[in-house]
Amino acid sequence: MNSDNELVKRIQNGTIRGIIFDFDGTLLDIRESLRTSIEEVFNEKQINYDIETTCK
């Protein structure tokens, strides 16, 4: 459960971002993919955090 709390903490404090740069400098918006992945993990691990707050 400690790793679950660490994941939530890192997402909420901005350590994990939703926008990255590709090797050629292309800006990629991965927020939707990241949100879907987070929701899947939350459901699988039965984590009861507000997804909207977590994704901000």
PQR file with spaces between the fields and no chain letter, atoms N, CA, C, O and H, PARSE charges and radii, in Angstrom:
ATOM       1  N    MET     1       0.820   -1.198    0.000 -0.4000 1.5000
ATOM       2  CA   MET     1       0.000    0.000    0.000 -0.0000 2.0000
ATOM       3  C    MET     1       0.865    1.264    0.000  0.5500 1.7000
ATOM       4  O    MET     1       0.437    2.310   -0.488 -0.5500 1.4000
ATOM       5  N    ASN     2       2.069    1.168    0.542 -0.4000 1.5000
ATOM       6  CA   ASN     2       2.968    2.308    0.563 -0.0000 2.0000
ATOM       7  C    ASN     2       3.298    2.786   -0.851  0.5500 1.7000
ATOM       8  O    ASN     2       3.370    3.989   -1.099 -0.5500 1.4000
ATOM       9  H    ASN     2       2.417    0.319    0.938  0.4000 1.0000
ATOM      10  N    SER     3       3.497    1.852   -1.772 -0.4000 1.5000
ATOM      11  CA   SER     3       3.790    2.241   -3.157 -0.0000 2.0000
ATOM      12  C    SER     3       2.583    2.914   -3.804  0.5500 1.7000
ATOM      13  O    SER     3       2.746    3.805   -4.638 -0.5500 1.4000
ATOM      14  H    SER     3       3.439    0.874   -1.570  0.4000 1.0000
ATOM      15  N    ASP     4       1.369    2.496   -3.426 -0.4000 1.5000
ATOM      16  CA   ASP     4       0.155    3.139   -3.937 -0.0000 2.0000
ATOM      17  C    ASP     4       0.092    4.587   -3.457  0.5500 1.7000
ATOM      18  O    ASP     4      -0.230    5.488   -4.231 -0.5500 1.4000
ATOM      19  H    ASP     4       1.236    1.773   -2.749  0.4000 1.0000
ATOM      20  N    ASN     5       0.397    4.807   -2.183 -0.4000 1.5000
ATOM      21  CA   ASN     5       0.398    6.167   -1.641 -0.0000 2.0000
ATOM      22  C    ASN     5       1.482    7.013   -2.295  0.5500 1.7000
ATOM      23  O    ASN     5       1.275    8.197   -2.559 -0.5500 1.4000
ATOM      24  H    ASN     5       0.659    4.075   -1.554  0.4000 1.0000
ATOM      25  N    GLU     6       2.625    6.414   -2.555 -0.4000 1.5000
ATOM      26  CA   GLU     6       3.724    7.127   -3.210 -0.0000 2.0000
ATOM      27  C    GLU     6       3.330    7.541   -4.628  0.5500 1.7000
ATOM      28  O    GLU     6       3.645    8.649   -5.062 -0.5500 1.4000
ATOM      29  H    GLU     6       2.793    5.452   -2.341  0.4000 1.0000
ATOM      30  N    LEU     7       2.643    6.654   -5.347 -0.4000 1.5000
ATOM      31  CA   LEU     7       2.172    6.980   -6.695 -0.0000 2.0000
ATOM      32  C    LEU     7       1.237    8.177   -6.657  0.5500 1.7000
ATOM      33  O    LEU     7       1.398    9.116   -7.436 -0.5500 1.4000
ATOM      34  H    LEU     7       2.387    5.754   -4.994  0.4000 1.0000
ATOM      35  N    VAL     8       0.268    8.151   -5.762 -0.4000 1.5000
ATOM      36  CA   VAL     8      -0.693    9.247   -5.648 -0.0000 2.0000
ATOM      37  C    VAL     8       0.031   10.540   -5.281  0.5500 1.7000
ATOM      38  O    VAL     8      -0.252   11.591   -5.856 -0.5500 1.4000
ATOM      39  H    VAL     8       0.137    7.388   -5.129  0.4000 1.0000
ATOM      40  N    LYS     9       0.953   10.473   -4.337 -0.4000 1.5000
ATOM      41  CA   LYS     9       1.702   11.658   -3.908 -0.0000 2.0000
ATOM      42  C    LYS     9       2.505   12.248   -5.062  0.5500 1.7000
ATOM      43  O    LYS     9       2.524   13.466   -5.244 -0.5500 1.4000
ATOM      44  H    LYS     9       1.183    9.620   -3.870  0.4000 1.0000
ATOM      45  N    ARG    10       3.165   11.400   -5.838 -0.4000 1.5000
ATOM      46  CA   ARG    10       3.980   11.883   -6.960 -0.0000 2.0000
ATOM      47  C    ARG    10       3.114   12.506   -8.048  0.5500 1.7000
ATOM      48  O    ARG    10       3.504   13.505   -8.654 -0.5500 1.4000
ATOM      49  H    ARG    10       3.150   10.411   -5.690  0.4000 1.0000
ATOM      50  N    ILE    11       1.959   11.935   -8.297 -0.4000 1.5000
ATOM      51  CA   ILE    11       1.061   12.499   -9.312 -0.0000 2.0000
ATOM      52  C    ILE    11       0.528   13.846   -8.839  0.5500 1.7000
ATOM      53  O    ILE    11       0.496   14.804   -9.611 -0.5500 1.4000
ATOM      54  H    ILE    11       1.642   11.124   -7.805  0.4000 1.0000
ATOM      55  N    GLN    12       0.106   13.929   -7.572 -0.4000 1.5000
ATOM      56  CA   GLN    12      -0.481   15.157   -7.049 -0.0000 2.0000
ATOM      57  C    GLN    12       0.526   16.291   -6.923  0.5500 1.7000
ATOM      58  O    GLN    12       0.157   17.448   -7.124 -0.5500 1.4000
ATOM      59  H    GLN    12       0.132   13.151   -6.944  0.4000 1.0000
ATOM      60  N    ASN    13       1.778   16.004   -6.599 -0.4000 1.5000
ATOM      61  CA   ASN    13       2.746   17.089   -6.438 -0.0000 2.0000
ATOM      62  C    ASN    13       3.437   17.466   -7.746  0.5500 1.7000
ATOM      63  O    ASN    13       4.298   18.345   -7.759 -0.5500 1.4000
ATOM      64  H    ASN    13       2.077   15.064   -6.435  0.4000 1.0000
ATOM      65  N    GLY    14       3.069   16.812   -8.841 -0.4000 1.5000
ATOM      66  CA   GLY    14       3.583   17.199  -10.152 -0.0000 2.0000
ATOM      67  C    GLY    14       4.859   16.520  -10.570  0.5500 1.7000
ATOM      68  O    GLY    14       5.440   16.885  -11.592 -0.5500 1.4000
ATOM      69  H    GLY    14       2.369   16.098   -8.830  0.4000 1.0000
ATOM      70  N    THR    15       5.319   15.537   -9.811 -0.4000 1.5000
ATOM      71  CA   THR    15       6.521   14.809  -10.193 -0.0000 2.0000
ATOM      72  C    THR    15       6.301   14.060  -11.497  0.5500 1.7000
ATOM      73  O    THR    15       7.207   13.956  -12.324 -0.5500 1.4000
ATOM      74  H    THR    15       4.848   15.240   -8.981  0.4000 1.0000
ATOM      75  N    ILE    16       5.101   13.543  -11.675 -0.4000 1.5000
ATOM      76  CA   ILE    16       4.740   12.867  -12.923 -0.0000 2.0000
ATOM      77  C    ILE    16       3.941   13.859  -13.755  0.5500 1.7000
ATOM      78  O    ILE    16       2.894   14.332  -13.315 -0.5500 1.4000
ATOM      79  H    ILE    16       4.365   13.628  -11.003  0.4000 1.0000
ATOM      80  N    ARG    17       4.410   14.169  -14.918 -0.4000 1.5000
ATOM      81  CA   ARG    17       3.783   15.160  -15.794 -0.0000 2.0000
ATOM      82  C    ARG    17       2.965   14.474  -16.886  0.5500 1.7000
ATOM      83  O    ARG    17       3.102   13.273  -17.118 -0.5500 1.4000
ATOM      84  H    ARG    17       5.261   13.784  -15.275  0.4000 1.0000
ATOM      85  N    GLY    18       2.118   15.249  -17.549 -0.4000 1.5000
ATOM      86  CA   GLY    18       1.296   14.717  -18.611 -0.0000 2.0000
ATOM      87  C    GLY    18       1.729   15.135  -19.997  0.5500 1.7000
ATOM      88  O    GLY    18       1.108   14.741  -20.984 -0.5500 1.4000
ATOM      89  H    GLY    18       2.007   16.225  -17.361  0.4000 1.0000
ATOM      90  N    ILE    19       2.786   15.929  -20.089 -0.4000 1.5000
ATOM      91  CA   ILE    19       3.273   16.378  -21.389 -0.0000 2.0000
ATOM      92  C    ILE    19       4.763   16.064  -21.466  0.5500 1.7000
ATOM      93  O    ILE    19       5.523   16.377  -20.550 -0.5500 1.4000
ATOM      94  H    ILE    19       3.290   16.249  -19.287  0.4000 1.0000
ATOM      95  N    ILE    20       5.165   15.447  -22.560 -0.4000 1.5000
ATOM      96  CA   ILE    20       6.576   15.096  -22.743 -0.0000 2.0000
ATOM      97  C    ILE    20       7.030   15.545  -24.130  0.5500 1.7000
ATOM      98  O    ILE    20       6.208   15.846  -24.995 -0.5500 1.4000
ATOM      99  H    ILE    20       4.548   15.193  -23.304  0.4000 1.0000
ATOM     100  N    PHE    21       8.324   15.584  -24.327 -0.4000 1.5000
ATOM     101  CA   PHE    21       8.901   15.883  -25.636 -0.0000 2.0000
ATOM     102  C    PHE    21       9.480   14.610  -26.227  0.5500 1.7000
ATOM     103  O    PHE    21      10.159   13.846  -25.541 -0.5500 1.4000
ATOM     104  H    PHE    21       8.992   15.340  -23.624  0.4000 1.0000
ATOM     105  N    ASP    22       9.205   14.390  -27.506 -0.4000 1.5000
ATOM     106  CA   ASP    22       9.765   13.262  -28.237 -0.0000 2.0000
ATOM     107  C    ASP    22      11.223   13.589  -28.573  0.5500 1.7000
ATOM     108  O    ASP    22      11.674   14.714  -28.359 -0.5500 1.4000
ATOM     109  H    ASP    22       8.653   15.011  -28.063  0.4000 1.0000
ATOM     110  N    PHE    23      11.950   12.619  -29.093 -0.4000 1.5000
ATOM     111  CA   PHE    23      13.365   12.804  -29.415 -0.0000 2.0000
ATOM     112  C    PHE    23      13.608   13.941  -30.397  0.5500 1.7000
ATOM     113  O    PHE    23      14.632   14.619  -30.316 -0.5500 1.4000
ATOM     114  H    PHE    23      11.584   11.705  -29.267  0.4000 1.0000
ATOM     115  N    ASP    24      12.680   14.159  -31.323 -0.4000 1.5000
ATOM     116  CA   ASP    24      12.877   15.228  -32.311 -0.0000 2.0000
ATOM     117  C    ASP    24      12.284   16.563  -31.863  0.5500 1.7000
ATOM     118  O    ASP    24      12.216   17.504  -32.653 -0.5500 1.4000
ATOM     119  H    ASP    24      11.847   13.608  -31.388  0.4000 1.0000
ATOM     120  N    GLY    25      11.856   16.653  -30.608 -0.4000 1.5000
ATOM     121  CA   GLY    25      11.326   17.902  -30.072 -0.0000 2.0000
ATOM     122  C    GLY    25       9.829   18.049  -30.201  0.5500 1.7000
ATOM     123  O    GLY    25       9.279   19.085  -29.828 -0.5500 1.4000
ATOM     124  H    GLY    25      11.912   15.888  -29.966  0.4000 1.0000
ATOM     125  N    THR    26       9.154   17.040  -30.720 -0.4000 1.5000
ATOM     126  CA   THR    26       7.706   17.085  -30.854 -0.0000 2.0000
ATOM     127  C    THR    26       7.058   17.020  -29.475  0.5500 1.7000
ATOM     128  O    THR    26       7.413   16.177  -28.651 -0.5500 1.4000
ATOM     129  H    THR    26       9.600   16.198  -31.024  0.4000 1.0000
ATOM     130  N    LEU    27       6.114   17.909  -29.235 -0.4000 1.5000
ATOM     131  CA   LEU    27       5.389   17.935  -27.976 -0.0000 2.0000
ATOM     132  C    LEU    27       4.276   16.894  -28.021  0.5500 1.7000
ATOM     133  O    LEU    27       3.431   16.919  -28.915 -0.5500 1.4000
ATOM     134  H    LEU    27       5.826   18.594  -29.904  0.4000 1.0000
ATOM     135  N    LEU    28       4.279   15.986  -27.062 -0.4000 1.5000
ATOM     136  CA   LEU    28       3.268   14.938  -27.001 -0.0000 2.0000
ATOM     137  C    LEU    28       2.402   15.133  -25.765  0.5500 1.7000
ATOM     138  O    LEU    28       2.922   15.257  -24.656 -0.5500 1.4000
ATOM     139  H    LEU    28       4.965   15.965  -26.335  0.4000 1.0000
ATOM     140  N    ASP    29       1.090   15.160  -25.947 -0.4000 1.5000
ATOM     141  CA   ASP    29       0.166   15.276  -24.820 -0.0000 2.0000
ATOM     142  C    ASP    29      -0.301   13.871  -24.463  0.5500 1.7000
ATOM     143  O    ASP    29      -1.055   13.253  -25.214 -0.5500 1.4000
ATOM     144  H    ASP    29       0.667   15.058  -26.848  0.4000 1.0000
ATOM     145  N    ILE    30       0.140   13.378  -23.336 -0.4000 1.5000
ATOM     146  CA   ILE    30      -0.196   12.008  -22.934 -0.0000 2.0000
ATOM     147  C    ILE    30      -1.147   11.986  -21.737  0.5500 1.7000
ATOM     148  O    ILE    30      -1.294   10.957  -21.077 -0.5500 1.4000
ATOM     149  H    ILE    30       0.752   13.880  -22.725  0.4000 1.0000
ATOM     150  N    ARG    31      -1.788   13.115  -21.462 -0.4000 1.5000
ATOM     151  CA   ARG    31      -2.642   13.188  -20.271 -0.0000 2.0000
ATOM     152  C    ARG    31      -3.776   12.177  -20.298  0.5500 1.7000
ATOM     153  O    ARG    31      -4.051   11.540  -19.282 -0.5500 1.4000
ATOM     154  H    ARG    31      -1.669   13.951  -21.998  0.4000 1.0000
ATOM     155  N    GLU    32      -4.441   12.015  -21.437 -0.4000 1.5000
ATOM     156  CA   GLU    32      -5.569   11.075  -21.504 -0.0000 2.0000
ATOM     157  C    GLU    32      -5.092    9.642  -21.306  0.5500 1.7000
ATOM     158  O    GLU    32      -5.717    8.877  -20.572 -0.5500 1.4000
ATOM     159  H    GLU    32      -4.218   12.533  -22.263  0.4000 1.0000
ATOM     160  N    SER    33      -4.000    9.278  -21.946 -0.4000 1.5000
ATOM     161  CA   SER    33      -3.444    7.931  -21.762 -0.0000 2.0000
ATOM     162  C    SER    33      -3.005    7.721  -20.325  0.5500 1.7000
ATOM     163  O    SER    33      -3.220    6.652  -19.753 -0.5500 1.4000
ATOM     164  H    SER    33      -3.492    9.900  -22.542  0.4000 1.0000
ATOM     165  N    LEU    34      -2.388    8.741  -19.741 -0.4000 1.5000
ATOM     166  CA   LEU    34      -1.942    8.658  -18.354 -0.0000 2.0000
ATOM     167  C    LEU    34      -3.135    8.524  -17.416  0.5500 1.7000
ATOM     168  O    LEU    34      -3.101    7.733  -16.474 -0.5500 1.4000
ATOM     169  H    LEU    34      -2.213    9.609  -20.206  0.4000 1.0000
ATOM     170  N    ARG    35      -4.183    9.292  -17.670 -0.4000 1.5000
ATOM     171  CA   ARG    35      -5.391    9.229  -16.834 -0.0000 2.0000
ATOM     172  C    ARG    35      -6.009    7.834  -16.898  0.5500 1.7000
ATOM     173  O    ARG    35      -6.390    7.277  -15.869 -0.5500 1.4000
ATOM     174  H    ARG    35      -4.211    9.935  -18.436  0.4000 1.0000
ATOM     175  N    THR    36      -6.111    7.267  -18.101 -0.4000 1.5000
ATOM     176  CA   THR    36      -6.671    5.925  -18.261 -0.0000 2.0000
ATOM     177  C    THR    36      -5.839    4.901  -17.502  0.5500 1.7000
ATOM     178  O    THR    36      -6.386    4.022  -16.836 -0.5500 1.4000
ATOM     179  H    THR    36      -5.802    7.720  -18.938  0.4000 1.0000
ATOM     180  N    SER    37      -4.541    5.012  -17.601 -0.4000 1.5000
ATOM     181  CA   SER    37      -3.653    4.090  -16.888 -0.0000 2.0000
ATOM     182  C    SER    37      -3.802    4.232  -15.378  0.5500 1.7000
ATOM     183  O    SER    37      -3.833    3.236  -14.655 -0.5500 1.4000
ATOM     184  H    SER    37      -4.097    5.726  -18.142  0.4000 1.0000
ATOM     185  N    ILE    38      -3.893    5.471  -14.905 -0.4000 1.5000
ATOM     186  CA   ILE    38      -4.069    5.710  -13.470 -0.0000 2.0000
ATOM     187  C    ILE    38      -5.385    5.110  -12.994  0.5500 1.7000
ATOM     188  O    ILE    38      -5.429    4.460  -11.949 -0.5500 1.4000
ATOM     189  H    ILE    38      -3.868    6.280  -15.492  0.4000 1.0000
ATOM     190  N    GLU    39      -6.456    5.322  -13.754 -0.4000 1.5000
ATOM     191  CA   GLU    39      -7.753    4.763  -13.377 -0.0000 2.0000
ATOM     192  C    GLU    39      -7.699    3.244  -13.308  0.5500 1.7000
ATOM     193  O    GLU    39      -8.272    2.644  -12.398 -0.5500 1.4000
ATOM     194  H    GLU    39      -6.419    5.850  -14.603  0.4000 1.0000
ATOM     195  N    GLU    40      -7.019    2.617  -14.258 -0.4000 1.5000
ATOM     196  CA   GLU    40      -6.896    1.158  -14.251 -0.0000 2.0000
ATOM     197  C    GLU    40      -6.157    0.671  -13.013  0.5500 1.7000
ATOM     198  O    GLU    40      -6.564   -0.309  -12.387 -0.5500 1.4000
ATOM     199  H    GLU    40      -6.554    3.104  -14.997  0.4000 1.0000
ATOM     200  N    VAL    41      -5.075    1.351  -12.660 -0.4000 1.5000
ATOM     201  CA   VAL    41      -4.309    0.966  -11.464 -0.0000 2.0000
ATOM     202  C    VAL    41      -5.140    1.194  -10.206  0.5500 1.7000
ATOM     203  O    VAL    41      -5.160    0.347   -9.313 -0.5500 1.4000
ATOM     204  H    VAL    41      -4.744    2.147  -13.168  0.4000 1.0000
ATOM     205  N    PHE    42      -5.826    2.333  -10.130 -0.4000 1.5000
ATOM     206  CA   PHE    42      -6.663    2.614   -8.960 -0.0000 2.0000
ATOM     207  C    PHE    42      -7.723    1.530   -8.798  0.5500 1.7000
ATOM     208  O    PHE    42      -7.962    1.056   -7.687 -0.5500 1.4000
ATOM     209  H    PHE    42      -5.810    3.021  -10.856  0.4000 1.0000
ATOM     210  N    ASN    43      -8.356    1.137   -9.895 -0.4000 1.5000
ATOM     211  CA   ASN    43      -9.382    0.097   -9.826 -0.0000 2.0000
ATOM     212  C    ASN    43      -8.790   -1.248   -9.430  0.5500 1.7000
ATOM     213  O    ASN    43      -9.349   -1.958   -8.595 -0.5500 1.4000
ATOM     214  H    ASN    43      -8.162    1.522  -10.798  0.4000 1.0000
ATOM     215  N    GLU    44      -7.663   -1.592  -10.030 -0.4000 1.5000
ATOM     216  CA   GLU    44      -7.019   -2.876   -9.750 -0.0000 2.0000
ATOM     217  C    GLU    44      -6.551   -2.967   -8.298  0.5500 1.7000
ATOM     218  O    GLU    44      -6.704   -4.005   -7.654 -0.5500 1.4000
ATOM     219  H    GLU    44      -7.209   -1.015  -10.709  0.4000 1.0000
ATOM     220  N    LYS    45      -5.981   -1.874   -7.790 -0.4000 1.5000
ATOM     221  CA   LYS    45      -5.438   -1.853   -6.423 -0.0000 2.0000
ATOM     222  C    LYS    45      -6.474   -1.406   -5.394  0.5500 1.7000
ATOM     223  O    LYS    45      -6.187   -1.352   -4.198 -0.5500 1.4000
ATOM     224  H    LYS    45      -5.857   -1.031   -8.313  0.4000 1.0000
ATOM     225  N    GLN    46      -7.687   -1.086   -5.871 -0.4000 1.5000
ATOM     226  CA   GLN    46      -8.780   -0.615   -5.017 -0.0000 2.0000
ATOM     227  C    GLN    46      -8.368    0.609   -4.200  0.5500 1.7000
ATOM     228  O    GLN    46      -8.604    0.679   -2.994 -0.5500 1.4000
ATOM     229  H    GLN    46      -7.920   -1.130   -6.842  0.4000 1.0000
ATOM     230  N    ILE    47      -7.752    1.564   -4.881 -0.4000 1.5000
ATOM     231  CA   ILE    47      -7.334    2.817   -4.256 -0.0000 2.0000
ATOM     232  C    ILE    47      -8.512    3.781   -4.320  0.5500 1.7000
ATOM     233  O    ILE    47      -9.097    3.986   -5.383 -0.5500 1.4000
ATOM     234  H    ILE    47      -7.560    1.507   -5.861  0.4000 1.0000
ATOM     235  N    ASN    48      -8.852    4.361   -3.196 -0.4000 1.5000
ATOM     236  CA   ASN    48     -10.020    5.233   -3.116 -0.0000 2.0000
ATOM     237  C    ASN    48      -9.624    6.705   -3.033  0.5500 1.7000
ATOM     238  O    ASN    48      -9.893    7.368   -2.032 -0.5500 1.4000
ATOM     239  H    ASN    48      -8.376    4.194   -2.332  0.4000 1.0000
ATOM     240  N    TYR    49      -8.993    7.209   -4.074 -0.4000 1.5000
ATOM     241  CA   TYR    49      -8.654    8.624   -4.168 -0.0000 2.0000
ATOM     242  C    TYR    49      -9.475    9.232   -5.289  0.5500 1.7000
ATOM     243  O    TYR    49      -9.841    8.553   -6.248 -0.5500 1.4000
ATOM     244  H    TYR    49      -8.775    6.670   -4.888  0.4000 1.0000
ATOM     245  N    ASP    50      -9.758   10.514   -5.157 -0.4000 1.5000
ATOM     246  CA   ASP    50     -10.499   11.234   -6.189 -0.0000 2.0000
ATOM     247  C    ASP    50      -9.615   11.384   -7.426  0.5500 1.7000
ATOM     248  O    ASP    50      -8.559   12.012   -7.358 -0.5500 1.4000
ATOM     249  H    ASP    50      -9.461   11.066   -4.378  0.4000 1.0000
ATOM     250  N    ILE    51     -10.031   10.823   -8.538 -0.4000 1.5000
ATOM     251  CA   ILE    51      -9.229   10.832   -9.760 -0.0000 2.0000
ATOM     252  C    ILE    51      -9.045   12.253  -10.294  0.5500 1.7000
ATOM     253  O    ILE    51      -7.991   12.563  -10.849 -0.5500 1.4000
ATOM     254  H    ILE    51     -10.889   10.313   -8.594  0.4000 1.0000
ATOM     255  N    GLU    52     -10.044   13.119  -10.138 -0.4000 1.5000
ATOM     256  CA   GLU    52      -9.926   14.502  -10.618 -0.0000 2.0000
ATOM     257  C    GLU    52      -8.831   15.243   -9.862  0.5500 1.7000
ATOM     258  O    GLU    52      -8.021   15.943  -10.470 -0.5500 1.4000
ATOM     259  H    GLU    52     -10.900   12.867   -9.687  0.4000 1.0000
ATOM     260  N    THR    53      -8.803   15.095   -8.553 -0.4000 1.5000
ATOM     261  CA   THR    53      -7.773   15.734   -7.735 -0.0000 2.0000
ATOM     262  C    THR    53      -6.411   15.160   -8.061  0.5500 1.7000
ATOM     263  O    THR    53      -5.425   15.892   -8.144 -0.5500 1.4000
ATOM     264  H    THR    53      -9.461   14.527   -8.060  0.4000 1.0000
ATOM     265  N    THR    54      -6.352   13.864   -8.243 -0.4000 1.5000
ATOM     266  CA   THR    54      -5.093   13.186   -8.524 -0.0000 2.0000
ATOM     267  C    THR    54      -4.513   13.634   -9.859  0.5500 1.7000
ATOM     268  O    THR    54      -3.300   13.818   -9.968 -0.5500 1.4000
ATOM     269  H    THR    54      -7.153   13.269   -8.176  0.4000 1.0000
ATOM     270  N    CYS    55      -5.342   13.811  -10.865 -0.4000 1.5000
ATOM     271  CA   CYS    55      -4.858   14.153  -12.204 -0.0000 2.0000
ATOM     272  C    CYS    55      -4.489   15.625  -12.357  0.5500 1.7000
ATOM     273  O    CYS    55      -3.855   15.982  -13.350 -0.5500 1.4000
ATOM     274  H    CYS    55      -6.327   13.661  -10.776  0.4000 1.0000
ATOM     275  N    LYS    56      -4.856   16.487  -11.425 -0.4000 1.5000
ATOM     276  CA   LYS    56      -4.538   17.923  -11.535 -0.0000 2.0000
ATOM     277  C    LYS    56      -3.103   18.170  -11.411  0.5500 1.7000
ATOM     278  O    LYS    56      -2.666   19.319  -11.480 -0.5500 1.4000
ATOM     279  H    LYS    56      -5.371   16.198  -10.619  0.4000 1.0000
